[in-house]
Amino acid sequence: MRRSNDEEGCFLYFEEAIRAEILRGMENLFSAVAFAP
């Protein structure tokens, strides 16, 4: 079943947003660990 371009673009955008959120979360976690006593 072929998806429409609109759906495809929306899905790709959603995937990018999730990836950005995960990367930001990992950065925060890393800096918290790095600067922990």
Number of C-alpha atoms within 10 A of each C-alpha: 3 5 7 8 9 8 10 12 11 11 12 11 12 12 12 12 12 12 12 12 12 12 12 12 11 12 12 12 11 12 10 11 10 9 7 7 5
